Amino acid sequence: MSAETGRIRVCFPFVGDDVGGSHISALKLVQNLDTSRVAPVLVLQDTTGPLAAFLKMEGQPFMGLPPLTTLPAKGTTWGGVATYLTSTLPHLSRFIREQRFDIIHTNDGRTHINWGIAARFAGARLVWHHRGDPDAKGANILGPFIADRMVTVSRFSRPKHPIRSLNGRLSVIHSPFDHPLDVPDRAAAKAKLLEELGLAPGTHILSFIGGLIERKRPLLFINIIERFRREHPHIPIVGCVFGNSPAGSHDLEFAARALCAERGLDRIVRFMGFRSPIEPFLAATDVLVVPAIGEPFGRTLIEAMFLGTPVVATDHGGNPEAIENGRTGFLVTPEDTKAFMEPLRRLLSDPSLWARISQAARKQACFSYSTQQHVEKVMEVYGQALRAPAAASLACNTTGEK
């Protein structure tokens, strides 16, 4: 804690070569922390990448670091480990000490590994914010040893087999969401998007929104669109894919475009890229389709509920924690294109059902989620991390959660 200001100095590090839900959630937290109590600092290793551009667009200041060799979230070479240990680790540890950070708050696989280890060496407390797979090796092996506190975004995403107990150190805190003050005019938003796409006013918009990664199943979305068009040719639809392939990942956008070309879907499936703000496009969407597997707690799903956009999602991951099947949306069998057909048909052909689901979803989202709730719970975690003995001295006992 800064002796001059009495504020907790919290570092939010990112590599900076992609933009996703974790970055948006972290930014909302940073922007809503009580700055009389906390001094949050975003640190980017890549100050020329897409995250830097996004933060500049949001008017959010950040610090930059010179290029460093970092360990990847999955797989590395002995040479990479040696470089990290002899160069990157000392540099990061020195930076943390010089900046007098009290807490390092990591939000993705690469920062958990690179900055988490450095935090331990520098004597700062580590808050490990796990937003991914409950089977992730880092969250089950490294995290339990080095994290002072671990936060997961859903009950689903809690580490399944932590090698060391997380009892008393684990909190489930849903991501922060701002209640929209003004819901975009749906009719106007839809008309504008259909005009951009060059489609007739009666066309229904089914959207996929998220990074084009395997877990989110963008290719399955294309199969769903193809099947629906084949089985219900009298219901005009377009499938809009909002998002890109993250840096360093398998290029599923290329694979998705190739699949559309192969099946003659170039006019039926449109690739929209990354759009921000996303709210006008969510408002233009008739139904959000979420075919993802193992999605910890998708931001877009909740944002759709806030805007009254019905969701059809897989009954998997954190989705059942957000959606009550048949009341606030529909949950369907994972990996099964047929399972999506009936809920989509009903929503697109029954205006009263669409309105009922829309209203119930929006009411539930406004009641259950807010940025302020998220901030208050994270502040509790910060206090616990600073008051408790360092993670390295915690004794092993039974796995549990707060």
SULHU-V694213 format. One record per backbone hydrogen bond with DSSP energy under -1.0 kcal/mol. NH is the residue of the N-H (numbers start at 1). CO is the residue of the C=O. E is the energy in kcal/mol with one decimal. If there is no record, write none. Layout:
nh->NH co->CO e->E
nh->NH co->CO e->E
This chain:
nh->2 co->7 e->-2.5
nh->6 co->2 e->-2.6
nh->8 co->37 e->-2.8
nh->10 co->39 e->-1.8
nh->11 co->103 e->-2.8
nh->12 co->41 e->-3.0
nh->14 co->43 e->-2.6
nh->24 co->20 e->-1.9
nh->25 co->21 e->-2.7
nh->26 co->22 e->-2.3
nh->27 co->23 e->-2.4
nh->28 co->24 e->-2.2
nh->29 co->25 e->-2.0
nh->30 co->26 e->-2.7
nh->31 co->27 e->-2.8
nh->37 co->34 e->-2.1
nh->38 co->34 e->-2.2
nh->39 co->8 e->-3.5
nh->41 co->10 e->-2.5
nh->43 co->12 e->-2.3
nh->44 co->63 e->-3.0
nh->45 co->14 e->-1.7
nh->46 co->15 e->-2.0
nh->51 co->16 e->-1.5
nh->53 co->49 e->-1.7
nh->54 co->50 e->-2.2
nh->55 co->51 e->-2.7
nh->56 co->52 e->-2.3
nh->57 co->53 e->-2.0
nh->58 co->54 e->-1.7
nh->60 co->55 e->-2.9
nh->63 co->42 e->-3.1
nh->65 co->44 e->-1.7
nh->81 co->77 e->-2.2
nh->82 co->78 e->-2.5
nh->83 co->79 e->-2.4
nh->84 co->80 e->-2.3
nh->85 co->81 e->-2.7
nh->86 co->82 e->-2.2
nh->87 co->83 e->-2.2
nh->88 co->83 e->-1.3
nh->89 co->84 e->-3.7
nh->91 co->87 e->-1.8
nh->92 co->88 e->-3.0
nh->93 co->89 e->-2.6
nh->94 co->90 e->-2.3
nh->95 co->91 e->-2.4
nh->96 co->92 e->-2.5
nh->97 co->93 e->-2.1
nh->98 co->94 e->-2.9
nh->99 co->95 e->-2.3
nh->101 co->96 e->-1.9
nh->102 co->9 e->-2.2
nh->103 co->9 e->-2.0
nh->104 co->125 e->-3.0
nh->105 co->11 e->-3.0
nh->106 co->127 e->-1.9
nh->112 co->108 e->-2.6
nh->113 co->109 e->-1.8
nh->114 co->110 e->-2.5
nh->115 co->111 e->-1.5
nh->116 co->111 e->-1.1
nh->117 co->113 e->-1.5
nh->118 co->114 e->-1.1
nh->119 co->115 e->-2.5
nh->120 co->116 e->-1.6
nh->121 co->117 e->-1.8
nh->122 co->118 e->-2.3
nh->123 co->119 e->-1.0
nh->124 co->119 e->-1.8
nh->125 co->102 e->-2.8
nh->127 co->104 e->-2.5
nh->128 co->149 e->-2.6
nh->129 co->106 e->-2.4
nh->130 co->151 e->-3.2
nh->136 co->133 e->-1.7
nh->140 co->136 e->-1.5
nh->141 co->137 e->-2.7
nh->143 co->138 e->-3.6
nh->145 co->142 e->-1.2
nh->146 co->142 e->-2.0
nh->147 co->143 e->-2.7
nh->148 co->126 e->-1.8
nh->149 co->126 e->-1.8
nh->150 co->169 e->-3.5
nh->151 co->128 e->-2.5
nh->152 co->171 e->-2.5
nh->153 co->130 e->-1.3
nh->158 co->155 e->-1.3
nh->160 co->134 e->-2.5
nh->163 co->140 e->-3.5
nh->169 co->166 e->-2.7
nh->171 co->150 e->-2.3
nh->173 co->152 e->-2.6
nh->189 co->185 e->-2.8
nh->190 co->186 e->-2.7
nh->191 co->187 e->-2.4
nh->192 co->188 e->-2.2
nh->193 co->189 e->-2.1
nh->194 co->190 e->-2.7
nh->195 co->191 e->-2.0
nh->196 co->192 e->-2.1
nh->197 co->193 e->-2.1
nh->199 co->194 e->-2.7
nh->203 co->200 e->-1.8
nh->204 co->236 e->-2.9
nh->206 co->238 e->-2.7
nh->207 co->287 e->-1.9
nh->208 co->240 e->-2.9
nh->210 co->242 e->-2.8
nh->212 co->244 e->-2.6
nh->213 co->211 e->-2.0
nh->217 co->214 e->-1.5
nh->221 co->217 e->-1.5
nh->222 co->218 e->-1.6
nh->223 co->219 e->-1.9
nh->224 co->220 e->-2.4
nh->225 co->221 e->-2.4
nh->226 co->222 e->-2.5
nh->227 co->223 e->-2.4
nh->228 co->224 e->-2.6
nh->229 co->225 e->-2.3
nh->230 co->226 e->-1.8
nh->231 co->227 e->-2.7
nh->232 co->228 e->-2.6
nh->235 co->232 e->-1.9
nh->238 co->204 e->-1.9
nh->239 co->268 e->-3.4
nh->240 co->206 e->-2.6
nh->241 co->270 e->-3.1
nh->242 co->208 e->-3.4
nh->249 co->246 e->-1.8
nh->252 co->250 e->-1.9
nh->255 co->251 e->-1.3
nh->256 co->252 e->-2.9
nh->257 co->253 e->-2.7
nh->258 co->254 e->-2.3
nh->259 co->255 e->-2.1
nh->260 co->256 e->-2.1
nh->261 co->257 e->-2.3
nh->262 co->258 e->-2.3
nh->263 co->259 e->-1.7
nh->265 co->260 e->-3.1
nh->269 co->265 e->-3.0
nh->270 co->239 e->-3.1
nh->272 co->241 e->-3.0
nh->282 co->278 e->-2.2
nh->283 co->279 e->-2.6
nh->284 co->280 e->-1.2
nh->286 co->205 e->-2.1
nh->287 co->205 e->-1.6
nh->288 co->310 e->-2.7
nh->289 co->207 e->-2.8
nh->290 co->312 e->-2.8
nh->293 co->215 e->-2.9
nh->302 co->298 e->-1.1
nh->303 co->299 e->-2.6
nh->304 co->300 e->-2.5
nh->305 co->301 e->-1.7
nh->306 co->302 e->-2.3
nh->307 co->303 e->-1.3
nh->308 co->305 e->-1.2
nh->309 co->304 e->-2.8
nh->312 co->288 e->-2.5
nh->313 co->330 e->-2.8
nh->314 co->290 e->-1.8
nh->315 co->332 e->-3.1
nh->316 co->314 e->-2.0
nh->318 co->295 e->-3.6
nh->319 co->316 e->-1.6
nh->321 co->318 e->-1.2
nh->322 co->319 e->-1.6
nh->323 co->319 e->-2.2
nh->326 co->329 e->-2.9
nh->327 co->324 e->-2.3
nh->328 co->324 e->-2.2
nh->330 co->311 e->-2.4
nh->332 co->313 e->-2.3
nh->336 co->333 e->-1.1
nh->340 co->337 e->-1.0
nh->341 co->338 e->-1.1
nh->344 co->340 e->-1.9
nh->345 co->341 e->-2.7
nh->346 co->342 e->-2.7
nh->347 co->343 e->-2.3
nh->348 co->344 e->-2.2
nh->349 co->345 e->-1.3
nh->350 co->346 e->-1.6
nh->354 co->350 e->-2.3
nh->355 co->351 e->-2.4
nh->356 co->352 e->-2.1
nh->357 co->353 e->-2.6
nh->358 co->354 e->-2.5
nh->359 co->355 e->-2.5
nh->360 co->356 e->-2.2
nh->361 co->357 e->-2.5
nh->362 co->358 e->-2.1
nh->363 co->359 e->-2.2
nh->364 co->360 e->-2.3
nh->365 co->361 e->-2.5
nh->366 co->362 e->-2.3
nh->367 co->363 e->-1.5
nh->368 co->364 e->-2.2
nh->369 co->365 e->-2.3
nh->371 co->177 e->-1.1
nh->374 co->370 e->-1.5
nh->375 co->371 e->-2.7
nh->376 co->372 e->-2.5
nh->377 co->373 e->-1.9
nh->378 co->374 e->-2.3
nh->379 co->375 e->-2.5
nh->380 co->376 e->-1.5
nh->381 co->377 e->-1.6
nh->382 co->378 e->-2.4
nh->383 co->379 e->-2.2
nh->384 co->380 e->-2.2
nh->385 co->381 e->-2.6
nh->386 co->382 e->-2.0
nh->387 co->383 e->-1.8
nh->388 co->384 e->-2.3
nh->393 co->390 e->-1.9
nh->394 co->391 e->-1.5
nh->402 co->170 e->-4.2
